[in-house]
Amino acid sequence: MIQKPKGTYDVFGEYGKKILYLEDLLQVLMEKYNYEFVRTPIFESSELFHRGVGETSDIVTKETYDFIDRGERNVTLRPEGTAGVVRSFIENKMYGRASQPVKTWYYGPMYRYERPQSGRFREFYQFGVEVFGTENPLMDAEVISIPVRFYQLLGLKNIKVNINSLGDSESRENYRKALIEYFEPHINELCEDCKNRFEKNPLRILDCKIDAKNPIMENAPKMIDYLNETSREHFNKVQEYLKAMNIDFVVNPKIVRGLDYYTHTVFEVEASVEGFGSQNVLGAGGRYNNLVSSIGGPATPGVGFALGLERLITALDFEKINIVEENNLDIYIIPMSINETNYSINLLDTLRMNGFNCDMDYLNRNLKSNFKQSERLGAKYIIIIGEEEINTDVLTIKNNITKEEQKIHKEDLIEFFDKNISHE
């Protein structure tokens, strides 16, 4: 039997309902924030991610799905959403719009070749926002507020926001020198990956999972101590605005994020969920003022974040938060025999087009089996169609909760269900 590839999963049943609910909620939330939807290709030129995500990042060096297509082009399945949205921003000249900033959101599958584990897959669905055209720290705070409010809407309570600043180019260069000076005497005490990072980008050492508890890491210089006046003022304003929005946060100097393009604000949103394990980050992001220009566009500041839906659903399950509405079928139609099929499908179509969730018997079950099927589907009402109902257009309606039956003329059916079925 052919099976799905390792690190992937099929969406159906209860899980499918959860995915659809979250997608709908995200769309409603983004409309409230006045963000526009963008969709980019699942595969892009490999160069985009080398320049955008960073040559030294673990994603590019270890986790991307790269291949050469039939036109001898180097192509990569997107491992994250930001680089593609930035490319679209540049290619479609969104920077030339009269209305600025440009606030966008995206949603779709991403691909990383990493070890599958609980809530983590090689194909995973990511939601994110990207804002272009302003350095205002107020936008940093707004972007941070989006995942916080989203999780609160879902009922997650133990939300923790960790923030840090990586400063501007001057601050980062001073910090880079301090890290080199600090780690150089200890280079042989680090893992092999960190030895390579030391040569290419010492900031990546701080993001290492292997050496995370190494005492050397605990005493490493902190970025926040190397911020120049401009960077420090920006970071202070972000904190001021978060307080104004009543969003609790913690300044965590250990946060550097795993991508090379971040400047100034970086953040992670955690859920302290019992049984969730150490990998409790549900969303993360930050500011990237140099990314647009590094990919070939005009110098344009940006800020964004992303979250994975699989991790979120796992957290909701651990917290026993049910987001799936049960018993959402309004009406189940039972034709008494094959002779009533045409009448039944006409009625079914009419009810659906008037906004009701409807289904019918397709297997020619007997009445008792159909009653059981209607209960399995959670139908609120049953319509029984027999020869008499067709001749008189007076239909037998059964309330599937109270079990009461009544006769309703076909012409009055829509009005009856409008009064008795809540459409929210």
DOZA-842756 format. One record per residue (C-alpha): y, z, x; residue number from 1; residue in three letters. Coordinates in steps of 0.02 Angstrom, whole numbers. Last residue first. Layout:
BEGIN
R       y       z       x  seq  type
R       Y       Z       X  NUM   ALA
...
***
This chain:
BEGIN
R       y       z       x  seq  type
R    1646     671   -1259  424   GLU
R    1562     588   -1407  423   HIS
R    1500     722   -1527  422   SER
R    1372     662   -1652  421   ILE
R    1389     717   -1834  420   ASN
R    1552     640   -1892  419   LYS
R    1536     477   -1796  418   ASP
R    1352     473   -1846  417   PHE
R    1394     472   -2031  416   PHE
R    1537     346   -2013  415   GLU
R    1421     228   -1918  414   ILE
R    1284     244   -2050  413   LEU
R    1390     218   -2206  412   ASP
R    1353      31   -2223  411   GLU
R    1167      64   -2191  410   LYS
R    1157     182   -2338  409   HIS
R    1104     357   -2290  408   ILE
R     952     453   -2354  407   LYS
R     921     629   -2289  406   GLN
R     796     723   -2183  405   GLU
R     809     899   -2108  404   GLU
R     709     935   -1950  403   LYS
R     848    1055   -1892  402   THR
R     846     986   -1713  401   ILE
R     781     809   -1738  400   ASN
R     895     778   -1886  399   ASN
R     800     644   -1982  398   LYS
R     884     493   -2060  397   ILE
R     791     386   -2188  396   THR
R     888     225   -2217  395   LEU
R     954     146   -2377  394   VAL
R     971     -41   -2344  393   ASP
R     871     -63   -2507  392   THR
R     739    -192   -2457  391   ASN
R     739    -146   -2272  390   ILE
R     724      40   -2308  389   GLU
R     581       8   -2430  388   GLU
R     483     -92   -2301  387   GLU
R     498      44   -2170  386   GLY
R     628      98   -2043  385   ILE
R     637     281   -1990  384   ILE
R     798     332   -1904  383   ILE
R     783     485   -1791  382   ILE
R     926     596   -1737  381   TYR
R     970     706   -1587  380   LYS
R     850     619   -1470  379   ALA
R     791     724   -1322  378   GLY
R     685     584   -1250  377   LEU
R     529     693   -1251  376   ARG
R     572     746   -1428  375   GLU
R     585     565   -1485  374   SER
R     417     529   -1403  373   GLN
R     335     672   -1498  372   LYS
R     403     605   -1663  371   PHE
R     342     432   -1613  370   ASN
R     166     497   -1584  369   SER
R     163     572   -1759  368   LYS
R     229     411   -1837  367   LEU
R     102     297   -1756  366   ASN
R     151     204   -1598  365   ARG
R     197      19   -1599  364   ASN
R     236      20   -1412  363   LEU
R     421     -27   -1412  362   TYR
R     485     123   -1510  361   ASP
R     674     133   -1510  360   MET
R     823     185   -1405  359   ASP
R    1003     232   -1435  358   CYS
R    1154     306   -1349  357   ASN
R    1296     279   -1474  356   PHE
R    1459     189   -1438  355   GLY
R    1479      69   -1583  354   ASN
R    1398     -71   -1482  353   MET
R    1244      38   -1463  352   ARG
R    1233      68   -1651  351   LEU
R    1245    -117   -1690  350   THR
R    1114    -163   -1560  349   ASP
R     989     -37   -1628  348   LEU
R    1020     -95   -1806  347   LEU
R     981    -275   -1759  346   ASN
R     832    -214   -1658  345   ILE
R     766    -120   -1810  344   SER
R     786    -262   -1935  343   TYR
R     694    -380   -1818  342   ASN
R     554    -254   -1785  341   THR
R     517    -202   -1965  340   GLU
R     364    -315   -1983  339   ASN
R     290    -241   -1824  338   ILE
R     261     -80   -1919  337   SER
R     345      84   -1965  336   MET
R     495      42   -1855  335   PRO
R     554     206   -1774  334   ILE
R     733     213   -1709  333   ILE
R     788     352   -1590  332   TYR
R     970     407   -1597  331   ILE
R    1089     507   -1488  330   ASP
R     999     516   -1322  329   LEU
R    1086     639   -1206  328   ASN
R     957     777   -1220  327   ASN
R     995     851   -1049  326   GLU
R    1157     834    -955  325   GLU
R    1125     832    -769  324   VAL
R    1241     937    -660  323   ILE
R    1125    1087    -645  322   ASN
R    1184    1213    -516  321   ILE
R    1034    1310    -451  320   LYS
R    1128    1355    -290  319   GLU
R     988    1279    -187  318   PHE
R     992    1125    -300  317   ASP
R    1180    1107    -282  316   LEU
R    1164    1117     -93  315   ALA
R    1028     983     -91  314   THR
R    1137     874    -202  313   ILE
R    1281     892     -79  312   LEU
R    1173     849      70  311   ARG
R    1115     691     -17  310   GLU
R    1291     644     -71  309   LEU
R    1360     639     106  308   GLY
R    1544     679     133  307   LEU
R    1685     586     218  306   ALA
R    1863     622     276  305   PHE
R    2027     535     308  304   GLY
R    2190     523     405  303   VAL
R    2289     376     472  302   GLY
R    2439     331     578  301   PRO
R    2480     147     604  300   THR
R    2515      57     767  299   ALA
R    2488    -125     717  298   PRO
R    2308    -185     706  297   GLY
R    2182    -232     840  296   GLY
R    2044    -103     825  295   ILE
R    2130      17     946  294   SER
R    2293      -4     847  293   SER
R    2212      59     686  292   VAL
R    2125     203     775  291   LEU
R    2276     278     863  290   ASN
R    2340     401     731  289   ASN
R    2168     466     684  288   TYR
R    2180     624     577  287   ARG
R    2029     722     518  286   GLY
R    1862     724     433  285   GLY
R    1718     829     371  284   ALA
R    1607     859     220  283   GLY
R    1454     961     172  282   LEU
R    1431    1061     332  281   VAL
R    1285    1183     304  280   ASN
R    1167    1126     441  279   GLN
R    1114    1303     488  278   SER
R     993    1322     344  277   GLY
R    1020    1296     158  276   PHE
R     913    1445     109  275   GLY
R    1062    1540      38  274   GLU
R    1212    1424      23  273   VAL
R    1369    1456     124  272   SER
R    1447    1286      89  271   ALA
R    1548    1212     230  270   GLU
R    1701    1100     239  269   VAL
R    1743    1035     412  268   GLU
R    1913     993     485  267   PHE
R    2007     895     617  266   VAL
R    2196     888     629  265   THR
R    2284     812     780  264   HIS
R    2192     658     845  263   THR
R    2018     591     802  262   TYR
R    1951     425     867  261   TYR
R    1807     483     975  260   ASP
R    1686     535     838  259   LEU
R    1574     688     839  258   GLY
R    1699     816     776  257   ARG
R    1799     935     888  256   VAL
R    1776    1099     794  255   ILE
R    1754    1244     914  254   LYS
R    1934    1304     896  253   PRO
R    1901    1364     717  252   ASN
R    2059    1404     619  251   VAL
R    1991    1472     454  250   VAL
R    2040    1409     282  249   PHE
R    2078    1466     105  248   ASP
R    2158    1336      -7  247   ILE
R    2295    1405    -119  246   ASN
R    2390    1239    -116  245   MET
R    2541    1324     -33  244   ALA
R    2420    1399      94  243   LYS
R    2355    1225     134  242   LEU
R    2535    1166     155  241   TYR
R    2576    1302     283  240   GLU
R    2415    1268     379  239   GLN
R    2456    1084     393  238   VAL
R    2634    1130     446  237   LYS
R    2568    1240     587  236   ASN
R    2459    1097     649  235   PHE
R    2607     976     655  234   HIS
R    2716    1105     745  233   GLU
R    2579    1134     874  232   ARG
R    2561     948     905  231   SER
R    2748     925     933  230   THR
R    2763    1080    1043  229   GLU
R    2617    1032    1156  228   ASN
R    2442    1089    1114  227   LEU
R    2342    1154    1263  226   TYR
R    2295    1327    1196  225   ASP
R    2231    1251    1033  224   ILE
R    2109    1146    1133  223   MET
R    2012    1299    1189  222   LYS
R    1951    1318    1368  221   PRO
R    1763    1351    1384  220   ALA
R    1705    1532    1380  219   ASN
R    1583    1515    1235  218   GLU
R    1519    1348    1298  217   MET
R    1460    1423    1463  216   ILE
R    1364    1553    1365  215   PRO
R    1250    1411    1300  214   ASN
R    1234    1431    1112  213   LYS
R    1287    1253    1069  212   ALA
R    1200    1180    1221  211   ASP
R    1076    1075    1122  210   ILE
R    1193    1036     977  209   LYS
R    1331     964    1088  208   CYS
R    1503     946    1008  207   ASP
R    1592    1039    1148  206   LEU
R    1518     918    1275  205   ILE
R    1601     776    1179  204   ARG
R    1770     834    1243  203   LEU
R    1710     790    1418  202   PRO
R    1721     603    1382  201   ASN
R    1637     481    1503  200   LYS
R    1585     579    1658  199   GLU
R    1559     747    1573  198   PHE
R    1475     659    1428  197   ARG
R    1337     600    1545  196   ASN
R    1305     777    1604  195   LYS
R    1315     832    1423  194   CYS
R    1172     716    1376  193   ASP
R    1066     783    1519  192   GLU
R    1087     964    1461  191   CYS
R    1209    1080    1550  190   LEU
R    1178    1208    1687  189   GLU
R    1190    1075    1823  188   ASN
R    1371    1039    1775  187   ILE
R    1426    1220    1793  186   HIS
R    1551    1200    1937  185   PRO
R    1622    1043    1851  184   GLU
R    1634    1121    1678  183   PHE
R    1800    1213    1698  182   TYR
R    1897    1084    1800  181   GLU
R    1835     943    1690  180   ILE
R    1880    1043    1534  179   LEU
R    2056    1078    1597  178   ALA
R    2083     894    1637  177   LYS
R    2028     845    1462  176   ARG
R    2146     975    1388  175   TYR
R    2295     901    1477  174   ASN
R    2243     728    1419  173   GLU
R    2217     790    1241  172   ARG
R    2390     867    1233  171   SER
R    2473     707    1295  170   GLU
R    2375     598    1175  169   SER
R    2417     706    1023  168   ASP
R    2332     867     973  167   GLY
R    2148     901     944  166   LEU
R    2190    1023     805  165   SER
R    2068    1137     715  164   ASN
R    2014    1174     538  163   ILE
R    1866    1261     456  162   ASN
R    1860    1264     265  161   VAL
R    1731    1379     184  160   LYS
R    1665    1356       8  159   ILE
R    1553    1491     -66  158   ASN
R    1583    1447    -248  157   LYS
R    1502    1279    -286  156   LEU
R    1532    1245    -471  155   GLY
R    1542    1056    -470  154   LEU
R    1730    1060    -500  153   LEU
R    1745    1178    -351  152   GLN
R    1653    1055    -240  151   TYR
R    1773     916    -290  150   PHE
R    1925    1029    -268  149   ARG
R    1873    1071     -89  148   VAL
R    1823     891     -52  147   PRO
R    1997     830    -103  146   ILE
R    2102     973     -33  145   SER
R    2071     922     148  144   ILE
R    2147     750     112  143   VAL
R    2298     832      31  142   GLU
R    2323     947     181  141   ALA
R    2318     803     305  140   ASP
R    2440     710     191  139   MET
R    2561     856     201  138   LEU
R    2550     841     390  137   PRO
R    2661     686     373  136   ASN
R    2604     555     498  135   GLU
R    2607     420     364  134   THR
R    2548     241     346  133   GLY
R    2363     244     310  132   PHE
R    2252     357     204  131   VAL
R    2062     346     212  130   GLU
R    1946     429      85  129   VAL
R    1759     453      90  128   GLY
R    1596     451      -6  127   PHE
R    1434     425      89  126   GLN
R    1261     376      34  125   TYR
R    1119     392     158  124   PHE
R     996     275     243  123   GLU
R     922     359     396  122   ARG
R     911     520     295  121   PHE
R     975     698     298  120   ARG
R     960     821     152  119   GLY
R     809     908     229  118   SER
R     763     815     388  117   GLN
R     751     636     453  116   PRO
R     773     619     641  115   ARG
R     913     495     674  114   GLU
R     932     307     664  113   TYR
R    1092     299     564  112   ARG
R    1132     190     414  111   TYR
R    1268     205     281  110   MET
R    1258     170      94  109   PRO
R    1411     166     -19  108   GLY
R    1573     245     -77  107   TYR
R    1753     210     -34  106   TYR
R    1926     284     -59  105   TRP
R    2099     219     -18  104   THR
R    2279     282      -3  103   LYS
R    2403     158      71  102   VAL
R    2560     256     113  101   PRO
R    2665     158      71  100   GLN
R    2718      38     -66   99   SER
R    2801    -118       4   98   ALA
R    2635    -178      71   97   ARG
R    2632    -250     246   96   GLY
R    2508    -123     315   95   TYR
R    2383    -190     186   94   MET
R    2372    -345     295   93   LYS
R    2200    -394     227   92   ASN
R    2125    -401     402   91   GLU
R    2208    -238     456   90   ILE
R    2162    -129     307   89   PHE
R    1990    -211     302   88   SER
R    1959    -165     485   87   ARG
R    2017      12     447   86   VAL
R    1897      20     299   85   VAL
R    1754     -40     410   84   GLY
R    1794      89     546   83   ALA
R    1804     232     420   82   THR
R    1639     209     329   81   GLY
R    1501     272     443   80   GLU
R    1342     205     525   79   PRO
R    1375      26     465   78   ARG
R    1226     -87     497   77   LEU
R    1271    -170     662   76   THR
R    1288    -355     708   75   VAL
R    1293    -446     874   74   ASN
R    1309    -631     834   73   ARG
R    1179    -759     892   72   GLU
R    1201    -860     731   71   GLY
R    1028    -808     675   70   ARG
R    1081    -625     683   69   ASP
R    1071    -511     834   68   ILE
R    1029    -331     791   67   PHE
R    1097    -155     799   66   ASP
R    1045      -5     691   65   TYR
R    1155     132     763   64   THR
R    1096     306     813   63   GLU
R    1091     334    1001   62   LYS
R    1242     271    1098   61   THR
R    1351     221     950   60   VAL
R    1321     377     844   59   ILE
R    1314     492     995   58   ASP
R    1494     446    1034   57   SER
R    1534     377    1207   56   THR
R    1576     198    1157   55   GLU
R    1688     258    1016   54   GLY
R    1686     248     825   53   VAL
R    1817     111     818   52   GLY
R    1795       9     976   51   ARG
R    1605      14     984   50   HIS
R    1599      17     794   49   PHE
R    1700    -143     775   48   LEU
R    1613    -225     923   47   GLU
R    1448    -219     829   46   SER
R    1521    -343     703   45   SER
R    1494    -277     528   44   GLU
R    1350    -241     410   43   PHE
R    1359    -151     242   42   ILE
R    1514    -252     201   41   PRO
R    1672    -161     140   40   THR
R    1717     -90     -31   39   ARG
R    1888     -19     -72   38   VAL
R    1942      91    -218   37   PHE
R    2123     143    -240   36   GLU
R    2184     324    -230   35   TYR
R    2302     397    -361   34   ASN
R    2242     579    -342   33   TYR
R    2193     585    -526   32   LYS
R    2109     415    -509   31   GLU
R    2012     483    -361   30   MET
R    1947     627    -465   29   LEU
R    1886     512    -604   28   VAL
R    1795     401    -479   27   GLN
R    1717     551    -393   26   LEU
R    1655     620    -559   25   LEU
R    1574     455    -605   24   ASP
R    1484     442    -436   23   GLU
R    1427     623    -450   22   LEU
R    1354     594    -623   21   TYR
R    1268     434    -567   20   LEU
R    1186     521    -419   19   ILE
R    1129     667    -527   18   LYS
R    1054     550    -656   17   LYS
R     960     458    -519   16   GLY
R     889     623    -457   15   TYR
R     823     663    -631   14   GLU
R     731     497    -646   13   GLY
R     752     369    -507   12   PHE
R     822     346    -332   11   VAL
R     698     293    -198   10   ASP
R     709     369     -24    9   TYR
R     740     319     157    8   THR
R     706     406     323    7   GLY
R     543     316     356    6   LYS
R     536     146     273    5   PRO
R     468     137      95    4   LYS
R     282     110      76    3   GLN
R     173     -46      64    2   ILE
R       0       0       0    1   MET
***
